[in-house]
């Protein structure tokens, strides 16, 4: 199980940090016009459900990475709504 958790943490970390450049760009430019609101809502909801699933199973790679991804995508979603024209 150690190898599976290690793979889970690496995979989750990579998919989580993929959102950092978008969050930084959205914050810097004060615009998220190129981001689909429907995609952000759907993805953020999906990540939240993955977090709940991880909590149910007590699967720490799923819990940790989806908790961070949820915060990042929620921040992008809030900025998208805030900077909407």
C-alpha angles and dihedrals in degrees: 000000000000092000092048091051091047092052089046093052093047093047092046093047092052094049091045097051089049087079096055096081091050093048091048092048093047091049093046098046095036087225136102096171091128091057119086112234090209091053092048093049092047095045095045090050091048092050090049090052090049087053091052089047091051091049090050091053094035087232103162098197089055093043098047099043096042092047090056093042090050091054092048096047092043089053091051090047092051091048090047091055093041095050096041113131 
